[in-house]
Amino acid sequence: MPLCFRRVVPRVSGFRTPPPPLGAGRRRPPGVRDYALPPGVGGRIAVWRVRVPPTDSGLWPLSPGWGTYTGQPLLYEGRRHTLYFTMEDYLQGCRAALQESRHLHVVLGNEACDLDSMVSALALAFYLTKTNEAEEVFIPVLNIKRSELPLRGDNVFFLQKIQIPETILIFRDEIDLHALHQAGQLTLILVDHHVLPKSDAALEEAIVEVLDHRPIEQKHCPPCHVSVELVGSCATLVAERILQGAPEILDRQIAALLHGTIILDCVNMDIKIGKATPKDNTYVEKLEALFPDLPERNDIFDSLQKAKFDVSGLTTEQMLRKDQKTIYRQGIKVAISAIYMDLEAFLQRSNLLADLSAFCQAHSYDALVAMTIFFNAHNEPVRQLAIFCPHVALRMTICEVLERSYSPPLKLTPVPNTHPNLQAYLQGNTQVSRKKLLPLLQEALSTYFDSTNIPSGQPETVGVSREQVDKDLDRAGHALISGLSQDEEDPPLPPTPMNSLVDECPLDQGLPKLSAEAVFEKCSQISLSQSTTASMSNK
């Protein structure tokens, strides 16, 4: 599949002028010179056009043209040059490939489409395209609708900073993966996840590879080549593959994408937070060694963190959808949204109650749990909770389970508010993230069903079939969780076991450092699980 390239880099230090054109006497626009590629080098392109003079960066912009090129340097008049295409040029070629009737190799990120998922899909697809010998193109697909990208402020900010136009990205609603699969024209590679939602179950047959950094779900993992390693960022695994497999394709733009993503995911490589693994640190250092002009860690982390938490200009619905999970049990559905602002400011939003009611009705949610997250003046994380539910019995059950939880203890303090159907709390234990809140909400739903029947006027799916509910949730990009779900906020425990399909075991670099609090929490969870199992057996 031909790709569009636009730039030439002089390989001889100080060489700023293009060599004399081949085929003198041709007609050409002013300032444009033609050069022919040597026969058999780089595939199907025969002529590329250089506009002179070069830019301040020393790059010569090429007029758009189609062709393929393997990256080997070219010799003109004894001087060495390398023709290459940038990420922008590559993505334009991907969009052109969608117009052709041919087999497509799709690299698909997860449904959250956070920065790690987006960058990992872009960089891995670029690497696979540049290194395959069959001139095949691997197309990165962002697993959300195009209209949902503005909800991810850090993604939008980073794309602008790296100078990748949003218009050339390919989103899930712009490619029919199911139609391609039915036509036998789809090969799928999953990155930053390894389980497809129910609505995409038919696509599992097309999966040929998985690259992820979460514990593998053995019951749901597709039967293909799976590479899973518990690191802080999936971008670390992509950087490792590029630097080990084809380091020559790595330019500053792609290095900056990977570098910033790893730093954000690993919370600026903070040892106290403990999310960065030795491998994350290693590849951040390697990228910095290769490209010394990459932004300072503090600068890129602060700017990405600010963009991620910036909700100015978002409606209440957009804030709720920005980072959302969903749990369900026997027809009851509960949305759990991360809200990146102070709870007091959130409760003071105009028409809040009407917006919450409309959001729940539009998506058939019976309850909504909002976990507000922000950093105080001392740069310390602050977490707060708001539970909205029109059904008194269900709301009271959720609140009681959260208030009396001891594994983990949330240390909740009620916050007075004037909104009916809503209970707000300050969360004293900031270590309890949404990931750890999910099993408590599952427990609340179990308690609710043990104590009462579904209230009248509250049908199982509010007039919608369970299959349709699942389908709608998946299309909206919200993860369906029937049990527990992996969340991006916390590093998993314990380290990767030896039988996992990984390149190396984290234990090779020493045992992980676990705090006393982490060990106590883990033991408490095991104890609670064992006592629950024993009580069920006695019944």
C-alpha positions as CSV (number, residue, x, y, z in Angstrom):
1,M,0.0,0.0,0.0
2,P,1.6,3.3,-1.0
3,L,2.3,5.9,1.6
4,C,2.7,9.6,1.4
5,F,6.1,11.1,2.3
6,R,6.9,14.7,2.5
7,R,10.4,15.2,4.0
8,V,14.0,14.5,3.2
9,V,16.7,14.7,5.9
10,P,20.3,15.4,4.8
11,R,22.6,12.8,6.2
12,V,25.8,14.9,5.6
13,S,26.5,17.4,8.3
14,G,26.2,21.0,7.1
15,F,24.7,20.0,3.7
16,R,21.8,22.3,3.2
17,T,21.3,22.4,-0.6
18,P,19.5,19.6,-2.6
19,P,21.7,17.9,-5.2
20,P,21.2,18.9,-8.8
21,P,17.9,17.6,-10.3
22,L,17.8,14.5,-12.5
23,G,16.3,14.9,-15.9
24,A,17.3,18.5,-16.5
25,G,15.1,20.5,-18.8
26,R,11.8,19.2,-17.5
27,R,9.0,21.6,-16.9
28,R,8.4,22.2,-13.3
29,P,6.8,24.9,-11.1
30,P,9.2,27.5,-9.7
31,G,11.1,26.3,-6.7
32,V,10.3,22.6,-7.3
33,R,12.9,20.1,-8.3
34,D,12.4,16.4,-9.3
35,Y,14.4,13.5,-8.2
36,A,14.1,9.8,-9.2
37,L,14.6,7.0,-6.7
38,P,17.1,4.3,-7.8
39,P,15.4,1.3,-9.4
40,G,14.2,-1.3,-7.0
41,V,14.9,0.9,-3.9
42,G,11.8,1.8,-1.8
43,G,9.1,0.1,-3.8
44,R,6.8,1.8,-6.2
45,I,7.5,5.5,-6.1
46,A,9.4,6.7,-9.1
47,V,9.6,10.5,-8.7
48,W,9.4,12.7,-5.6
49,R,9.4,16.5,-5.7
50,V,11.4,18.7,-3.4
51,R,10.6,22.3,-2.7
52,V,13.6,24.5,-2.0
53,P,15.0,26.1,0.0
54,P,14.9,23.8,3.1
55,T,13.1,24.9,6.2
56,D,14.9,26.2,9.3
57,S,15.0,22.7,10.7
58,G,17.0,21.5,7.7
59,L,14.0,19.5,6.3
60,W,13.0,19.8,2.7
61,P,9.2,19.6,2.4
62,L,8.0,17.3,-0.4
63,S,4.8,17.9,-2.4
64,P,2.3,15.1,-1.7
65,G,3.0,12.0,-3.6
66,W,2.4,8.3,-3.3
67,G,4.9,5.5,-2.9
68,T,6.7,3.3,-0.4
69,Y,10.1,3.5,1.0
70,T,12.1,1.3,3.3
71,G,14.2,4.0,4.9
72,Q,17.6,3.2,3.4
73,P,19.7,6.3,2.6
74,L,19.9,7.4,-1.0
75,L,23.1,8.4,-2.8
76,Y,23.0,11.5,-5.0
77,E,26.2,12.8,-6.5
78,G,28.1,11.1,-3.7
79,R,26.0,12.7,-0.9
80,R,23.8,10.6,1.4
81,H,20.2,11.4,2.2
82,T,17.3,9.6,3.8
83,L,13.7,9.9,2.6
84,Y,11.2,9.2,5.3
85,F,7.6,9.8,6.2
86,T,6.4,11.4,9.4
87,M,3.5,10.2,11.6
88,E,1.3,12.8,9.9
89,D,2.2,11.5,6.5
90,Y,1.6,7.9,7.6
91,L,-1.8,8.7,9.0
92,Q,-2.8,10.4,5.8
93,G,-1.8,7.2,4.0
94,C,-4.0,5.2,6.4
95,R,-7.0,7.3,5.6
96,A,-6.4,6.8,1.9
97,A,-6.2,3.0,2.5
98,L,-9.7,3.0,4.0
99,Q,-11.0,4.0,0.5
100,E,-9.5,0.8,-1.1
101,S,-11.2,-2.5,-1.1
102,R,-8.5,-4.6,0.5
103,H,-7.5,-6.5,3.6
104,L,-6.8,-4.2,6.5
105,H,-4.7,-4.7,9.6
106,V,-6.2,-2.7,12.4
107,V,-4.4,-1.8,15.7
108,L,-7.2,-1.1,18.1
109,G,-6.8,0.6,21.5
110,N,-9.2,0.2,24.4
111,E,-12.6,1.8,24.8
112,A,-11.4,4.4,27.4
113,C,-9.1,5.8,24.7
114,D,-6.9,7.4,27.3
115,L,-3.6,8.9,26.3
116,D,-1.8,5.6,26.8
117,S,-4.2,3.7,24.6
118,M,-4.2,6.3,21.9
119,V,-0.4,6.7,21.7
120,S,0.3,3.0,22.0
121,A,-2.1,2.3,19.0
122,L,-0.5,5.1,16.9
123,A,3.1,4.1,17.6
124,L,2.7,0.3,17.4
125,A,0.8,0.6,14.1
126,F,3.5,2.9,12.7
127,Y,6.2,0.5,13.8
128,L,4.4,-2.6,12.3
129,T,3.9,-0.7,9.0
130,K,7.6,0.3,8.7
131,T,9.0,-3.1,9.6
132,N,6.8,-5.6,7.7
133,E,8.2,-6.9,4.4
134,A,5.0,-7.3,2.5
135,E,4.2,-3.6,2.1
136,E,1.2,-3.9,4.3
137,V,-0.3,-1.0,6.2
138,F,-1.4,-1.3,9.9
139,I,-4.1,1.2,10.7
140,P,-4.4,2.6,14.2
141,V,-8.1,3.0,15.2
142,L,-9.1,5.1,18.3
143,N,-11.9,3.1,20.0
144,I,-14.3,6.0,20.5
145,K,-16.5,8.1,18.4
146,R,-14.8,11.2,16.9
147,S,-17.3,13.4,18.8
148,E,-15.9,12.0,22.1
149,L,-12.3,13.1,21.6
150,P,-12.9,16.6,23.2
151,L,-13.7,14.8,26.5
152,R,-10.1,13.7,26.7
153,G,-8.3,16.9,27.3
154,D,-4.8,15.4,27.7
155,N,-5.2,13.6,24.3
156,V,-6.3,16.8,22.6
157,F,-3.5,18.9,24.2
158,F,-0.8,16.3,23.4
159,L,-1.9,16.0,19.7
160,Q,-1.7,19.7,19.3
161,K,1.7,19.9,21.1
162,I,3.2,17.1,18.9
163,Q,1.5,18.7,15.8
164,I,-0.6,15.8,14.8
165,P,-3.9,17.1,13.4
166,E,-7.1,15.5,14.8
167,T,-8.6,15.4,11.4
168,I,-6.3,12.7,10.1
169,L,-7.0,10.3,13.0
170,I,-9.3,7.3,12.4
171,F,-12.1,6.7,15.0
172,R,-14.2,3.7,15.6
173,D,-17.3,5.2,14.0
174,E,-15.4,5.8,10.8
175,I,-14.6,2.2,10.1
176,D,-16.9,-0.8,10.0
177,L,-14.9,-3.5,11.6
178,H,-17.7,-6.0,11.6
179,A,-18.3,-5.6,7.9
180,L,-14.6,-6.0,7.2
181,H,-14.6,-9.2,9.3
182,Q,-17.6,-10.7,7.6
183,A,-15.9,-10.0,4.3
184,G,-12.8,-11.7,5.5
185,Q,-10.8,-8.5,5.2
186,L,-9.8,-7.8,8.8
187,T,-6.8,-8.7,11.0
188,L,-7.0,-7.2,14.5
189,I,-4.3,-6.4,17.0
190,L,-5.3,-5.3,20.5
191,V,-3.2,-2.8,22.4
192,D,-3.7,-1.7,26.0
193,H,-6.5,-4.3,26.5
194,H,-7.1,-8.0,25.7
195,V,-10.8,-8.5,26.1
196,L,-13.4,-7.2,23.7
197,P,-16.8,-6.0,24.8
198,K,-19.9,-8.2,24.2
199,S,-20.9,-6.1,21.1
200,D,-17.5,-6.9,19.5
201,A,-17.4,-10.6,20.5
202,A,-17.6,-11.7,16.8
203,L,-14.3,-9.9,16.2
204,E,-12.3,-12.2,18.4
205,E,-11.8,-14.5,15.5
206,A,-9.8,-11.7,13.7
207,I,-7.4,-11.1,16.6
208,V,-3.8,-12.2,15.8
209,E,-1.9,-10.4,18.6
210,V,-2.4,-8.7,22.0
211,L,0.0,-6.3,23.7
212,D,-1.2,-5.2,27.2
213,H,0.1,-4.3,30.6
214,R,-2.7,-5.6,32.8
215,P,-3.2,-9.0,34.4
216,I,-4.6,-11.4,31.8
217,E,-8.1,-12.8,32.2
218,Q,-7.6,-16.4,31.3
219,K,-11.2,-17.1,30.6
220,H,-11.6,-14.3,28.1
221,C,-8.2,-14.0,26.5
222,P,-8.3,-14.7,22.7
223,P,-6.3,-17.7,21.3
224,C,-3.5,-15.8,19.7
225,H,0.0,-14.4,20.4
226,V,-0.4,-12.6,23.7
227,S,2.2,-10.4,25.3
228,V,1.4,-9.1,28.7
229,E,3.7,-7.5,31.2
230,L,2.7,-5.5,34.3
231,V,4.3,-2.1,33.7
232,G,3.0,1.3,34.5
233,S,2.3,2.2,30.9
234,C,1.6,0.2,27.8
235,A,3.6,2.8,25.9
236,T,6.7,1.4,27.7
237,L,6.1,-1.9,25.9
238,V,5.7,-0.2,22.6
239,A,8.9,1.8,23.1
240,E,10.7,-1.5,24.0
241,R,9.5,-3.2,20.8
242,I,10.6,-0.2,18.6
243,L,14.0,0.2,20.2
244,Q,14.7,-3.5,20.1
245,G,13.2,-4.2,16.6
246,A,13.8,-1.1,14.5
247,P,15.3,1.9,16.4
248,E,16.1,3.7,13.1
249,I,12.4,4.5,12.6
250,L,12.1,6.4,15.8
251,D,12.1,10.1,15.3
252,R,11.7,12.9,17.8
253,Q,7.9,13.2,17.3
254,I,7.2,9.5,18.1
255,A,9.8,9.6,20.9
256,A,8.0,12.6,22.4
257,L,4.6,10.8,22.2
258,L,6.0,7.7,24.0
259,H,8.1,9.7,26.5
260,G,5.2,12.0,27.6
261,T,2.7,9.2,27.9
262,I,4.9,7.0,30.1
263,I,5.7,10.0,32.4
264,L,2.0,10.8,32.7
265,D,0.9,7.2,33.3
266,C,3.7,6.6,35.9
267,V,2.9,9.9,37.7
268,N,6.2,11.5,36.8
269,M,8.1,8.4,37.8
270,D,7.5,9.2,41.5
271,I,9.0,6.5,43.7
272,K,6.5,7.4,46.5
273,I,3.5,6.7,44.2
274,G,5.1,3.4,43.1
275,K,3.4,3.1,39.7
276,A,6.6,3.1,37.6
277,T,8.4,-0.2,37.2
278,P,12.1,-0.6,36.5
279,K,11.2,-1.1,32.8
280,D,9.3,2.1,32.7
281,N,12.2,4.0,34.1
282,T,14.6,2.3,31.7
283,Y,12.8,3.3,28.6
284,V,12.1,6.8,29.7
285,E,15.9,7.2,30.2
286,K,16.6,5.6,26.8
287,L,14.3,8.0,25.0
288,E,15.9,10.9,26.8
289,A,19.4,9.7,25.9
290,L,18.4,9.4,22.2
291,F,16.6,12.7,22.1
292,P,18.2,15.1,24.7
293,D,15.9,17.9,23.7
294,L,12.8,16.2,24.9
295,P,10.8,18.3,27.4
296,E,11.8,18.1,31.0
297,R,9.8,15.5,32.9
298,N,8.2,18.0,35.3
299,D,7.2,20.3,32.5
300,I,5.5,17.6,30.4
301,F,3.9,15.9,33.4
302,D,2.5,19.2,34.7
303,S,1.1,20.3,31.3
304,L,-0.5,16.9,30.6
305,Q,-1.9,16.6,34.1
306,K,-3.4,20.1,33.9
307,A,-4.9,19.2,30.5
308,K,-6.3,15.9,31.8
309,F,-8.0,17.6,34.8
310,D,-9.2,20.6,32.8
311,V,-13.0,20.4,32.6
312,S,-13.6,24.0,31.8
313,G,-16.1,24.2,28.9
314,L,-17.5,20.7,29.4
315,T,-21.2,20.2,30.2
316,T,-22.2,18.1,33.1
317,E,-23.0,15.2,30.8
318,Q,-19.6,15.5,29.1
319,M,-17.9,15.5,32.6
320,L,-19.8,12.3,33.5
321,R,-18.9,10.6,30.3
322,K,-15.3,11.7,30.3
323,D,-14.0,8.8,32.5
324,Q,-16.8,6.4,33.2
325,K,-17.3,2.7,34.2
326,T,-20.6,0.8,34.5
327,I,-21.6,-2.1,36.7
328,Y,-24.8,-4.1,36.4
329,R,-26.6,-6.8,38.4
330,Q,-30.0,-8.3,37.7
331,G,-31.1,-5.4,35.6
332,I,-29.8,-2.6,38.0
333,K,-27.2,-0.5,36.4
334,V,-24.9,1.9,38.2
335,A,-22.5,4.4,36.5
336,I,-19.3,5.4,38.2
337,S,-17.7,8.6,36.9
338,A,-14.4,10.2,37.8
339,I,-15.0,14.0,38.0
340,Y,-11.8,16.1,37.9
341,M,-12.9,19.0,40.1
342,D,-13.7,19.9,43.7
343,L,-17.0,18.4,44.9
344,E,-18.3,21.7,46.2
345,A,-17.8,23.3,42.8
346,F,-19.5,20.3,41.2
347,L,-22.5,20.5,43.5
348,Q,-22.8,24.2,42.7
349,R,-23.2,23.7,38.9
350,S,-26.4,25.2,37.6
351,N,-29.2,22.7,36.9
352,L,-27.1,19.9,38.4
353,L,-30.0,17.8,39.5
354,A,-31.8,18.1,36.2
355,D,-28.6,17.2,34.4
356,L,-28.0,14.1,36.6
357,S,-31.6,13.0,36.1
358,A,-31.4,13.4,32.3
359,F,-28.1,11.6,32.2
360,C,-29.4,8.6,34.1
361,Q,-32.6,8.5,32.1
362,A,-30.8,8.7,28.8
363,H,-28.6,5.7,29.6
364,S,-31.1,3.8,31.8
365,Y,-28.9,4.1,34.9
366,D,-30.6,3.5,38.2
367,A,-27.8,5.2,40.2
368,L,-24.8,7.3,39.6
369,V,-21.7,7.5,41.7
370,A,-19.4,10.4,41.1
371,M,-15.8,10.3,42.5
372,T,-14.4,13.8,42.4
373,I,-10.6,14.0,42.2
374,F,-8.3,17.0,42.4
375,F,-5.1,18.1,43.9
376,N,-4.9,20.6,46.8
377,A,-2.4,23.5,47.3
378,H,0.2,21.0,48.6
379,N,-0.2,18.9,45.4
380,E,-1.9,16.1,47.5
381,P,-4.7,14.1,46.0
382,V,-8.2,14.7,47.3
383,R,-11.1,12.3,46.7
384,Q,-14.8,12.9,47.4
385,L,-18.0,11.0,46.6
386,A,-21.5,11.9,45.5
387,I,-24.2,9.3,45.2
388,F,-27.3,10.2,43.1
389,C,-30.2,7.8,43.0
390,P,-34.0,8.6,42.8
391,H,-34.8,5.2,44.5
392,V,-34.5,5.7,48.3
393,A,-33.9,2.1,49.2
394,L,-31.1,1.6,46.6
395,R,-29.5,4.9,47.5
396,M,-29.5,4.1,51.3
397,T,-28.1,0.6,50.7
398,I,-25.2,2.0,48.6
399,C,-24.5,4.7,51.2
400,E,-24.6,2.2,54.1
401,V,-22.2,-0.3,52.4
402,L,-19.7,2.5,51.6
403,E,-20.0,4.0,55.1
404,R,-19.3,0.7,57.0
405,S,-16.7,-0.6,54.6
406,Y,-13.5,-1.6,56.4
407,S,-11.7,-3.4,53.6
408,P,-10.8,-0.9,52.4
409,P,-12.0,1.8,54.9
410,L,-13.2,4.9,53.0
411,K,-13.4,7.0,56.1
412,L,-16.4,8.9,54.8
413,T,-17.7,12.2,56.3
414,P,-21.1,13.3,55.1
415,V,-21.3,16.7,53.4
416,P,-24.6,18.6,53.8
417,N,-26.2,19.6,50.5
418,T,-29.6,20.8,49.3
419,H,-30.1,18.4,46.5
420,P,-32.7,15.7,47.0
421,N,-31.8,12.2,45.9
422,L,-28.1,12.9,46.4
423,Q,-25.7,12.1,49.2
424,A,-22.2,13.6,49.3
425,Y,-19.1,12.6,51.3
426,L,-15.5,13.7,51.9
427,Q,-13.3,10.6,51.5
428,G,-10.7,10.5,54.2
429,N,-8.8,7.5,52.7
430,T,-7.5,8.9,49.4
431,Q,-5.8,5.6,48.6
432,V,-9.2,4.1,47.7
433,S,-9.5,4.7,44.0
434,R,-12.4,3.9,41.7
435,K,-10.9,0.5,41.1
436,K,-11.2,-0.3,44.8
437,L,-14.6,1.2,44.9
438,L,-16.1,-1.1,42.3
439,P,-16.2,-4.3,44.4
440,L,-17.9,-2.3,47.2
441,L,-20.6,-1.2,44.8
442,Q,-21.0,-4.8,43.7
443,E,-21.5,-5.7,47.3
444,A,-24.1,-3.0,47.7
445,L,-26.1,-4.3,44.8
446,S,-25.9,-7.8,46.3
447,T,-27.1,-6.5,49.6
448,Y,-29.9,-4.6,48.0
449,F,-31.2,-7.7,46.2
450,D,-30.9,-9.8,49.3
451,S,-33.0,-7.3,51.3
452,T,-35.7,-6.3,48.8
453,N,-37.2,-6.9,45.4
454,I,-36.9,-4.5,42.5
455,P,-39.1,-1.6,43.3
456,S,-42.3,-1.1,41.3
457,G,-41.9,1.3,38.5
458,Q,-38.3,0.2,38.1
459,P,-38.3,-2.4,35.4
460,E,-35.2,-4.5,34.8
461,T,-33.9,-2.5,31.9
462,V,-36.3,0.5,31.8
463,G,-38.1,-0.8,28.7
464,V,-34.9,-1.9,26.9
465,S,-33.7,-5.5,26.4
466,R,-30.5,-6.5,28.2
467,E,-28.9,-7.2,24.8
468,Q,-29.7,-3.7,23.6
469,V,-28.5,-2.1,26.9
470,D,-25.1,-3.9,26.5
471,K,-24.9,-2.8,22.8
472,D,-25.6,0.8,23.7
473,L,-23.1,0.9,26.5
474,D,-20.4,-0.6,24.2
475,R,-21.1,1.9,21.5
476,A,-20.8,4.8,23.9
477,G,-17.4,3.6,24.9
478,H,-18.3,2.7,28.5
479,A,-16.8,-0.5,29.9
480,L,-19.3,-3.1,31.0
481,I,-18.3,-4.8,34.2
482,S,-20.2,-7.8,35.4
483,G,-17.7,-8.6,38.1
484,L,-14.5,-6.6,38.7
485,S,-12.7,-4.5,36.2
486,Q,-9.1,-3.4,35.8
487,D,-8.8,0.3,36.2
488,E,-5.9,2.4,35.0
489,E,-5.4,4.3,38.2
490,D,-3.5,1.7,40.3
491,P,-0.7,-0.7,39.7
492,P,-1.8,-4.3,40.2
493,L,-0.5,-6.6,42.9
494,P,1.3,-9.0,43.0
495,P,3.9,-8.9,40.2
496,T,3.6,-10.9,37.0
497,P,3.8,-14.6,37.6
498,M,6.4,-16.6,35.7
499,N,3.8,-18.4,33.6
500,S,2.6,-15.2,32.0
501,L,3.4,-14.6,28.4
502,V,6.0,-11.8,28.9
503,D,9.4,-11.0,27.6
504,E,10.9,-11.1,31.1
505,C,9.7,-11.5,34.6
506,P,9.7,-8.4,36.9
507,L,11.2,-10.6,39.6
508,D,14.4,-10.7,37.6
509,Q,15.0,-7.1,38.7
510,G,14.3,-7.8,42.4
511,L,11.2,-8.1,44.5
512,P,8.8,-5.1,44.3
513,K,8.8,-2.8,47.3
514,L,5.5,-3.1,49.1
515,S,4.5,-0.7,51.8
516,A,3.1,-2.0,55.1
517,E,-0.2,-0.4,54.2
518,A,-0.4,-2.3,50.9
519,V,0.4,-5.6,52.5
520,F,-2.2,-5.0,55.2
521,E,-4.8,-4.1,52.6
522,K,-4.1,-7.1,50.5
523,C,-4.3,-9.5,53.6
524,S,-7.6,-7.8,54.6
525,Q,-9.0,-8.5,51.2
526,I,-8.0,-12.1,51.3
527,S,-9.4,-12.5,54.8
528,L,-12.7,-10.9,53.8
529,S,-12.9,-13.2,50.7
530,Q,-12.2,-16.3,52.8
531,S,-14.8,-15.4,55.4
532,T,-17.4,-14.7,52.8
533,T,-16.7,-18.0,51.1
534,A,-17.0,-19.8,54.4
535,S,-20.3,-18.2,55.3
536,M,-21.7,-19.1,51.9
537,S,-20.6,-22.7,52.4
538,N,-22.3,-22.9,55.8
539,K,-25.5,-21.7,54.2
